[in-house]
Amino acid sequence: MSLRSPVLVAALLAATAAAAAPLPDESPHKTLGVGSCASSTCHGAAGPWKGSNVLQTEYHVWLRGDKHARAYAVLRNDRSKAIAARLGLKEPAHRAAVCLDCHAHNVPAAKREKEFVLADGVACEACHGPAERWVRSHVEPGATHAANVAAGLYAGANVEQRARLCLSCHFGNARKFVTHRMMGAGHPRLSFELDTFSRIGPVHYRIDEDWGRRKGAWDGVSSWAVGQAVAAQELLKMLLDPARGRDGLFPELALFDCHACHQPMANRRNKGRLPAGPGAVRLNDSGLLMLKRIVPRVDAAAGAEFGRQADRLHQALASGSGGASELRATLQLVERLLPAVIAHRFSVEDLRAMVAALLEDGMAGQYSDYAGAEQATMALQSLTQGLRQRGALPQGAAQASLKRLLATVAEDESYKADAFQSALREFRNALETGARR
């Protein structure tokens, strides 16, 4: 598809409208609190309702099994107290905005109704948007998803909006970000991939024909691809942002690959992924790595252009010459390509080609770094699941070898590139065997 095609122009207009929607914590509307959703006649039913197009049990699924429900409580544990003390915060973690901005729905007091409870953590309206204007209308006869969104419901079914919302905490944005200082004080390293994290939820929705009619088709591969593009965009924007991209004299090191530095000198984990070469402080560029395999399936010419630009960026950052201009050029290219990625409907051929390319990269040593290996593994999981759903791969094929591959990236501190490559080779062989059945 040409970057100037009518399809892309339409996609660009749709994507621009989606990107303009405020995130739930930026909404001008008031937050009502969990109590507005939790009654047994609303989303707090003990079991699914017959004849309902939603489960009605969403509150209990969130409360009993979703870590978002315990996000605020975490701020009161010993680890959080120690992090706050090391950072020299003036308030304890459970009162500090820098913590609450992601561990709760931390909207200004003027936007909280009296039933709102901050300690509910990342509750309903933190993801679905403050319900002041849509809580009544969304249950009225004839209510539509489009009308609810127009009234302030956050359109999480839109893959780009869902990516921006999730990444706003699971990676960060201009307003909130887990810095290198925070991680130095003890905050865990952040990791995210939209399709994988959407599926492990636990989910409190049902993807069926009714969902498709109201909200459009759900496509896990598209979620993966768009999530990678948005993550790459956010990384590049923060690198160029004077308020986020630097920490005093140094760059903001959280935007770079942790294990390029955090390893014994005798360890060869930073032996040098080209084109940067050995010893370079690599970007946390896993999103860019994945895009190098996504973009060629969307537009072959743009794929070649993107590969060249990504290489120029790494070379410029490694040499210390022209880094800012190459960052801007890469960001502009990602933003040009994002609407096409959103609009593209990935075929079985696309999925097979991306699996093959990721396997080839892995076997060539492109994932000697942990972050790249982790993202590649989650990508392979999403893509093979997509092949199964399309009937292009037998159910159960390569599942055991995929579990062994996942085990090699389960813990960043113990990651070994050789073990990853060995598991990757086994996974490739299992896929080939499964495909022949």
RODO-2510 file (C-alpha; in nm, 4 decimals, decimal comma):
residues 437
     n   res          X          Y          Z
     1     m     0,0000     0,0000     0,0000
     2     s     0,1444     0,3366    -0,0988
     3     l     0,2007     0,5890     0,1781
     4     r    -0,0198     0,8273    -0,0257
     5     s    -0,3044     0,5863    -0,1025
     6     p    -0,6711     0,6833    -0,0343
     7     v    -0,6898     0,3988     0,2194
     8     l    -0,3994     0,5440     0,4115
     9     v    -0,5433     0,8963     0,3985
    10     a    -0,8671     0,7680     0,5526
    11     a    -0,6688     0,5726     0,8120
    12     l    -0,4659     0,8833     0,8938
    13     l    -0,7803     1,0865     0,9575
    14     a    -0,9235     0,8132     1,1817
    15     a    -0,5965     0,7732     1,3709
    16     t    -0,5666     1,1495     1,4227
    17     a    -0,9156     1,1582     1,5734
    18     a    -0,8343     0,8631     1,7991
    19     a    -0,5073     1,0114     1,9164
    20     a    -0,6841     1,3377     2,0028
    21     a    -0,9109     1,1694     2,2608
    22     p    -0,7937     1,2481     2,6160
    23     l    -0,6795     0,9621     2,8365
    24     p    -0,9149     0,8871     3,1280
    25     d    -0,6984     1,0752     3,3800
    26     e    -0,7005     1,3789     3,1470
    27     s    -1,0779     1,3834     3,0957
    28     p    -1,2679     1,6989     3,1937
    29     h    -1,5513     1,4871     3,3373
    30     k    -1,6007     1,3716     3,6973
    31     t    -1,5135     1,0262     3,8278
    32     l    -1,7965     0,8596     4,0207
    33     g    -1,6108     0,5709     4,1830
    34     v    -1,6352     0,1915     4,1746
    35     g    -1,9644     0,1927     4,3608
    36     s    -2,1404     0,3291     4,0532
    37     c    -2,0578     0,0037     3,8665
    38     a    -2,0550    -0,2602     4,1402
    39     s    -2,4207    -0,3302     4,2200
    40     s    -2,5642    -0,6743     4,1510
    41     t    -2,7980    -0,5239     3,8906
    42     c    -2,5090    -0,3622     3,7071
    43     h    -2,1559    -0,5083     3,6688
    44     g    -2,1439    -0,6762     4,0094
    45     a    -2,3603    -0,9802     3,9382
    46     a    -2,2582    -1,3132     4,0912
    47     g    -2,2787    -1,4871     3,7529
    48     p    -2,3264    -1,4014     3,3856
    49     w    -2,6740    -1,2891     3,2875
    50     k    -2,8665    -1,4858     3,0279
    51     g    -2,9509    -1,2742     2,7252
    52     s    -2,7087    -0,9957     2,8164
    53     n    -2,4514    -0,8811     2,5641
    54     v    -2,2016    -0,8283     2,8485
    55     l    -2,1133    -1,0633     3,1323
    56     q    -2,2368    -0,8348     3,4174
    57     t    -1,9680    -0,9918     3,6419
    58     e    -1,6945    -0,7418     3,5504
    59     y    -1,6600    -0,5918     3,8985
    60     h    -1,5943    -0,9292     4,0643
    61     v    -1,3459    -1,0352     3,7958
    62     w    -1,1541    -0,7112     3,8543
    63     l    -1,1753    -0,7254     4,2339
    64     r    -1,0787    -1,0909     4,2788
    65     g    -0,8229    -1,1519     4,0070
    66     d    -0,6962    -0,8321     3,8495
    67     k    -0,3694    -0,6827     3,9790
    68     h    -0,5007    -0,3364     3,8894
    69     a    -0,7382    -0,3696     4,1866
    70     r    -0,4371    -0,4027     4,4203
    71     a    -0,2209    -0,1350     4,2612
    72     y    -0,2823     0,1182     4,5394
    73     a    -0,2344    -0,1358     4,8197
    74     v     0,1149    -0,2079     4,6839
    75     l     0,2128     0,1484     4,7745
    76     r     0,1736     0,0669     5,1444
    77     n     0,4108    -0,2307     5,1508
    78     d     0,7666    -0,2239     5,2817
    79     r     0,9230    -0,2159     4,9374
    80     s     0,7282     0,0952     4,8386
    81     k     0,8120     0,2647     5,1663
    82     a     1,1799     0,1955     5,1051
    83     i     1,1626     0,3290     4,7471
    84     a     0,9977     0,6509     4,8663
    85     a     1,2616     0,6933     5,1368
    86     r     1,5510     0,6377     4,8960
    87     l     1,4044     0,8892     4,6514
    88     g     1,3630     1,1423     4,9301
    89     l     0,9934     1,1913     4,8571
    90     k     0,8261     1,4455     5,0852
    91     e     0,5230     1,2177     5,1221
    92     p     0,4864     0,8407     5,1627
    93     a     0,4320     0,6413     4,8444
    94     h     0,0559     0,6113     4,8962
    95     r     0,0273     0,9912     4,8979
    96     a     0,2938     1,0906     4,6462
    97     a     0,1576     1,1929     4,3053
    98     v     0,4566     1,0406     4,1279
    99     c     0,3389     0,6997     4,2555
   100     l    -0,0364     0,7559     4,2524
   101     d    -0,0405     0,8654     3,8899
   102     c    -0,0047     0,5010     3,7834
   103     h    -0,1071     0,3078     4,0953
   104     a    -0,4498     0,4748     4,1136
   105     h    -0,6906     0,6905     3,9158
   106     n    -0,5258     1,0053     4,0475
   107     v    -0,7552     1,2770     3,9152
   108     p    -0,7771     1,6225     4,0790
   109     a    -1,0037     1,6557     4,3823
   110     a    -1,2452     1,8756     4,1859
   111     k    -1,3088     1,5840     3,9478
   112     r    -1,3890     1,3298     4,2218
   113     e    -1,7461     1,2670     4,3299
   114     k    -1,8007     1,1957     4,7005
   115     e    -1,8183     0,8168     4,6472
   116     f    -1,4749     0,8100     4,4805
   117     v    -1,2107     0,6170     4,6775
   118     l    -0,8475     0,6605     4,5766
   119     a    -0,7549     0,3329     4,7486
   120     d    -0,9585     0,1411     4,4882
   121     g    -0,6464     0,1666     4,2745
   122     v    -0,6677     0,1333     3,8978
   123     a    -1,0436     0,0930     3,8977
   124     c    -1,3174     0,0959     3,6330
   125     e    -1,2975     0,4612     3,5316
   126     a    -0,9175     0,4590     3,5152
   127     c    -0,9570     0,2559     3,1950
   128     h    -1,3128     0,3241     3,0792
   129     g    -1,3102     0,6964     3,1468
   130     p    -1,4903     0,9088     3,4087
   131     a    -1,8563     0,8075     3,3982
   132     e    -2,0258     1,1359     3,4896
   133     r    -2,1874     1,1824     3,1478
   134     w    -2,2408     0,8239     3,0306
   135     v    -2,3196     0,6113     3,3379
   136     r    -2,6968     0,6514     3,2939
   137     s    -2,7210     0,6759     2,9175
   138     h    -2,5152     0,3615     2,8499
   139     v    -2,7923     0,1383     2,9918
   140     e    -3,0816     0,3122     2,8176
   141     p    -3,2689     0,1263     2,5402
   142     g    -3,1038     0,1898     2,2071
   143     a    -2,7738     0,3037     2,3568
   144     t    -2,4789     0,2574     2,1208
   145     h    -2,1072     0,2279     2,1760
   146     a    -2,0487     0,5319     1,9531
   147     a    -2,2895     0,7411     2,1615
   148     n    -2,1217     0,6282     2,4833
   149     v    -1,7816     0,7276     2,3448
   150     a    -1,9190     1,0660     2,2413
   151     a    -2,0381     1,1112     2,6009
   152     g    -1,6927     1,0394     2,7459
   153     l    -1,6495     0,6606     2,7562
   154     y    -1,2885     0,5860     2,6689
   155     a    -1,2782     0,3882     2,3432
   156     g    -1,0577     0,1036     2,4610
   157     a    -1,1862    -0,1161     2,1795
   158     n    -0,9954     0,1114     1,9412
   159     v    -0,6543    -0,0543     1,9241
   160     e    -0,4533     0,2691     1,9110
   161     q    -0,6399     0,4214     2,2037
   162     r    -0,6001     0,1008     2,4023
   163     a    -0,2260     0,1013     2,3292
   164     r    -0,1839     0,4637     2,4385
   165     l    -0,3796     0,4058     2,7580
   166     c    -0,1948     0,0915     2,8639
   167     l     0,1467     0,2281     2,7688
   168     s     0,0841     0,5502     2,9614
   169     c     0,1606     0,3516     3,2779
   170     h     0,3295     0,0337     3,1553
   171     f     0,5908     0,2418     2,9721
   172     g     0,5167     0,6077     3,0400
   173     n     0,4475     0,9324     2,8605
   174     a     0,5328     1,3007     2,8906
   175     r     0,3373     1,3336     3,2172
   176     k     0,4329     1,0168     3,4053
   177     f     0,7293     0,7867     3,3736
   178     v     0,9300     0,5384     3,5803
   179     t     1,2748     0,6925     3,5657
   180     h     1,6166     0,5340     3,6051
   181     r     1,6354     0,6944     3,9509
   182     m     1,3118     0,5191     4,0511
   183     m     1,4452     0,1859     3,9302
   184     g     1,7711     0,2539     4,1113
   185     a     1,5648     0,3056     4,4255
   186     g     1,4033    -0,0359     4,3819
   187     h     1,1106     0,0048     4,1393
   188     p     1,0755    -0,3013     3,9130
   189     r     1,1751    -0,2800     3,5484
   190     l     0,8726    -0,2243     3,3234
   191     s     0,7780    -0,4563     3,0399
   192     f     0,4715    -0,4574     2,8173
   193     e     0,3255    -0,6029     2,4991
   194     l    -0,0333    -0,5127     2,4182
   195     d    -0,1717    -0,8414     2,2839
   196     t    -0,0101    -1,0598     2,5519
   197     f    -0,1135    -0,8354     2,8385
   198     s    -0,4663    -0,7954     2,6993
   199     r    -0,5120    -1,1744     2,7068
   200     i    -0,3654    -1,2445     3,0516
   201     g    -0,5890    -0,9747     3,2082
   202     p    -0,7883    -1,1557     3,3456
   203     v    -1,0380    -1,0524     3,0785
   204     h    -1,3774    -0,9305     3,1904
   205     y    -1,5340    -0,9167     2,8448
   206     r    -1,6534    -1,1618     2,5834
   207     i    -1,5365    -1,1318     2,2220
   208     d    -1,8317    -1,2502     2,0128
   209     e    -2,0483    -1,1421     1,7203
   210     d    -2,2204    -0,8777     1,9301
   211     w    -1,8826    -0,7281     2,0250
   212     g    -1,7894    -0,7132     1,6574
   213     r    -2,1133    -0,5384     1,5626
   214     r    -2,0801    -0,2777     1,8358
   215     k    -1,7049    -0,2194     1,8464
   216     g    -1,5428    -0,3742     1,5400
   217     a    -1,3368    -0,6898     1,4984
   218     w    -1,0809    -0,7891     1,7614
   219     d    -0,7507    -0,8933     1,6074
   220     g    -0,4689    -1,0003     1,8379
   221     v    -0,2017    -0,9633     1,5684
   222     s    -0,3150    -0,6088     1,4966
   223     s    -0,3029    -0,5361     1,8714
   224     w     0,0557    -0,6608     1,8790
   225     a     0,1617    -0,4619     1,5726
   226     v    -0,0066    -0,1349     1,6699
   227     g     0,1198    -0,1709     2,0272
   228     q     0,4764    -0,1992     1,8974
   229     a     0,4344     0,1074     1,6746
   230     v     0,2884     0,3197     1,9551
   231     a     0,5600     0,2025     2,1970
   232     a     0,8298     0,2999     1,9455
   233     q     0,6626     0,6364     1,8948
   234     e     0,6478     0,7068     2,2689
   235     l     1,0125     0,6056     2,3143
   236     l     1,1297     0,8418     2,0396
   237     k     0,9122     1,1272     2,1672
   238     m     1,0556     1,0951     2,5170
   239     l     1,4112     1,0804     2,3891
   240     l     1,3492     1,4147     2,2148
   241     d     1,1627     1,5708     2,5093
   242     p     1,3997     1,7941     2,7133
   243     a     1,1886     1,7311     3,0235
   244     r     1,2033     1,3512     2,9873
   245     g     1,5014     1,2689     2,7708
   246     r     1,7694     1,3845     3,0121
   247     d     1,8590     1,3493     3,3794
   248     g     2,1073     1,6254     3,4485
   249     l     2,4211     1,5708     3,2408
   250     f     2,3156     1,2196     3,1360
   251     p     2,0387     1,0951     2,9084
   252     e     1,7384     0,9427     3,0864
   253     l     1,8874     0,5968     3,1172
   254     a     1,5513     0,4225     3,1606
   255     l     1,5051     0,4757     2,7848
   256     f     1,8070     0,2556     2,7161
   257     d     1,8689    -0,1167     2,7503
   258     c     1,9330    -0,1970     3,1179
   259     h     2,1658    -0,4860     3,0456
   260     a     2,3953    -0,2884     2,8207
   261     c     2,5443    -0,1628     3,1495
   262     h     2,4101    -0,3802     3,4328
   263     q     2,6363    -0,6836     3,3977
   264     p     2,9823    -0,7981     3,5037
   265     m     3,2593    -0,6715     3,2774
   266     a     3,3468    -1,0328     3,1920
   267     n     2,9934    -1,1001     3,0700
   268     r     2,9545    -1,0862     2,6931
   269     r     2,5868    -0,9884     2,6842
   270     n     2,6817    -0,6529     2,5299
   271     k     2,9170    -0,8044     2,2749
   272     g     2,7562    -0,5927     2,0093
   273     r     2,4340    -0,6134     1,8152
   274     l     2,5001    -0,4471     1,4815
   275     p     2,4957    -0,1759     1,3574
   276     a     2,5859    -0,0122     1,6905
   277     g     2,8653    -0,2581     1,7733
   278     p     3,0193    -0,3689     2,1055
   279     g     3,0099    -0,1512     2,4158
   280     a     2,7400     0,0855     2,2891
   281     v     2,4692     0,1886     2,5340
   282     r     2,1801     0,0579     2,3278
   283     l     1,8338     0,2068     2,3176
   284     n     1,5529     0,0103     2,4740
   285     d     1,4588    -0,0389     2,1101
   286     s     1,2580    -0,3603     2,1128
   287     g     0,9596    -0,1806     1,9578
   288     l     1,1793    -0,0638     1,6696
   289     l     1,3120    -0,4180     1,6274
   290     m     0,9599    -0,5532     1,5966
   291     l     0,8582    -0,2749     1,3557
   292     k     1,1426    -0,3761     1,1253
   293     r     0,9474    -0,6999     1,0715
   294     i     0,5969    -0,5482     1,0764
   295     v     0,6380    -0,2577     0,8332
   296     p     0,7520    -0,4654     0,5282
   297     r     0,4225    -0,6571     0,5442
   298     v     0,2303    -0,3294     0,5418
   299     d     0,4345    -0,1590     0,2681
   300     a     0,7431    -0,3223     0,1151
   301     a     0,9087     0,0034     0,0071
   302     a     0,8440     0,1662     0,3422
   303     g     0,9834    -0,1434     0,5135
   304     a     1,3157    -0,1029     0,3379
   305     e     1,3172     0,2675     0,4221
   306     f     1,2401     0,1968     0,7869
   307     g     1,5181    -0,0604     0,8142
   308     r     1,7724     0,1866     0,6758
   309     q     1,6511     0,4643     0,9050
   310     a     1,6650     0,2430     1,2160
   311     d     2,0240     0,1514     1,1284
   312     r     2,1150     0,5180     1,0803
   313     l     1,9641     0,5989     1,4202
   314     h     2,1681     0,3341     1,6004
   315     q     2,4872     0,4362     1,4241
   316     a     2,4310     0,8036     1,5088
   317     l     2,3633     0,7307     1,8761
   318     a     2,6689     0,5049     1,8977
   319     s     2,8964     0,7617     1,7319
   320     g     2,7574     1,0623     1,9205
   321     s     2,7067     1,2490     1,5931
   322     g     2,3689     1,3505     1,4534
   323     g     2,1646     1,1606     1,7108
   324     a     1,8955     1,4263     1,7553
   325     s     1,8324     1,4677     1,3832
   326     e     1,8133     1,0912     1,3319
   327     l     1,5746     1,0604     1,6274
   328     r     1,3470     1,3210     1,4701
   329     a     1,3666     1,1518     1,1305
   330     t     1,2822     0,8125     1,2844
   331     l     0,9908     0,9573     1,4808
   332     q     0,8526     1,1259     1,1693
   333     l     0,8743     0,7976     0,9794
   334     v     0,7011     0,6024     1,2589
   335     e     0,4227     0,8610     1,2715
   336     r     0,3815     0,8431     0,8922
   337     l     0,3585     0,4643     0,9086
   338     l     0,1340     0,4282     1,2146
   339     p    -0,1971     0,4846     1,0275
   340     a    -0,0992     0,2209     0,7723
   341     v    -0,0163    -0,0280     1,0480
   342     i    -0,3530     0,0437     1,2109
   343     a    -0,5414     0,0013     0,8823
   344     h    -0,3622    -0,3141     0,7671
   345     r    -0,5411    -0,6468     0,7955
   346     f    -0,2682    -0,9061     0,8406
   347     s    -0,3080    -1,2161     0,6250
   348     v    -0,1888    -1,5700     0,6961
   349     e     0,0977    -1,4991     0,4565
   350     d     0,1874    -1,1883     0,6587
   351     l     0,1892    -1,3865     0,9830
   352     r     0,4068    -1,6610     0,8401
   353     a     0,6513    -1,4085     0,6971
   354     m     0,6823    -1,2221     1,0272
   355     v     0,7363    -1,5470     1,2198
   356     a     1,0069    -1,6486     0,9729
   357     a     1,1763    -1,3079     0,9942
   358     l     1,1760    -1,3065     1,3748
   359     l     1,3196    -1,6576     1,3829
   360     e     1,5866    -1,5584     1,1309
   361     d     1,6801    -1,2532     1,3399
   362     g     1,7027    -1,4658     1,6520
   363     m     1,9190    -1,7297     1,4918
   364     a     2,1477    -1,4537     1,3591
   365     g     2,2048    -1,3261     1,7148
   366     q     1,9877    -1,0147     1,6983
   367     y     1,8444    -1,0900     2,0445
   368     s     2,1623    -1,1130     2,2481
   369     d     1,9957    -0,8419     2,4603
   370     y     1,7169    -0,9456     2,6959
   371     a     1,4580    -0,6804     2,6002
   372     g     1,4692    -0,7798     2,2339
   373     a     1,4442    -1,1504     2,3171
   374     e     1,1518    -1,0878     2,5504
   375     q     0,9571    -0,8917     2,2886
   376     a     1,0405    -1,1393     2,0133
   377     t     0,9105    -1,4256     2,2273
   378     m     0,5828    -1,2470     2,3027
   379     a     0,5563    -1,1632     1,9322
   380     l     0,6013    -1,5271     1,8322
   381     q     0,3358    -1,6238     2,0858
   382     s     0,0873    -1,3718     1,9406
   383     l     0,1641    -1,4590     1,5793
   384     t     0,1373    -1,8353     1,6238
   385     q    -0,1871    -1,7868     1,8148
   386     g    -0,3088    -1,5853     1,5170
   387     l    -0,2126    -1,8681     1,2818
   388     r    -0,4054    -2,1174     1,4950
   389     q    -0,7137    -1,8967     1,5002
   390     r    -0,7004    -1,8739     1,1200
   391     g    -0,6662    -2,2522     1,0865
   392     a    -0,3152    -2,2232     0,9419
   393     l    -0,1465    -2,4077     1,2302
   394     p    -0,2862    -2,7111     1,4165
   395     q    -0,4039    -2,6516     1,7716
   396     g    -0,1301    -2,7546     2,0118
   397     a     0,1474    -2,7454     1,7512
   398     a     0,4755    -2,6192     1,9015
   399     q     0,3051    -2,5332     2,2332
   400     a     0,5529    -2,7291     2,4452
   401     s     0,8522    -2,5704     2,2735
   402     l     0,6912    -2,2262     2,3061
   403     k     0,6650    -2,2787     2,6826
   404     r     1,0356    -2,3645     2,6948
   405     l     1,1129    -2,0528     2,4913
   406     l     0,9062    -1,8410     2,7312
   407     a     1,1003    -1,9899     3,0219
   408     t     1,4280    -1,8541     2,8817
   409     v     1,2973    -1,4956     2,9114
   410     a     1,1092    -1,5399     3,2388
   411     e     1,3784    -1,3588     3,4397
   412     d     1,5921    -1,0804     3,2988
   413     e     1,8769    -1,1230     3,5474
   414     s     1,9335    -1,4859     3,4485
   415     y     1,8833    -1,4450     3,0729
   416     k     2,1365    -1,6316     2,8588
   417     a     2,1422    -1,5621     2,4860
   418     d     2,2773    -1,9087     2,4040
   419     a     1,9910    -2,0791     2,5888
   420     f     1,7431    -1,8509     2,4138
   421     q     1,8870    -1,9371     2,0721
   422     s     1,8744    -2,3078     2,1508
   423     a     1,5087    -2,2840     2,2566
   424     l     1,4356    -2,0721     1,9510
   425     r     1,5865    -2,3377     1,7247
   426     e     1,3707    -2,6036     1,8920
   427     f     1,0626    -2,3847     1,8488
   428     r     1,1399    -2,3317     1,4797
   429     n     1,1742    -2,7070     1,4241
   430     a     0,8496    -2,7746     1,6115
   431     l     0,6682    -2,5165     1,3991
   432     e     0,7959    -2,6753     1,0793
   433     t     0,6813    -3,0160     1,1990
   434     g     0,3398    -2,8788     1,2981
   435     a     0,2947    -2,7013     0,9650
   436     r     0,3481    -3,0307     0,7762
   437     r     0,0683    -3,2111     0,9608
***
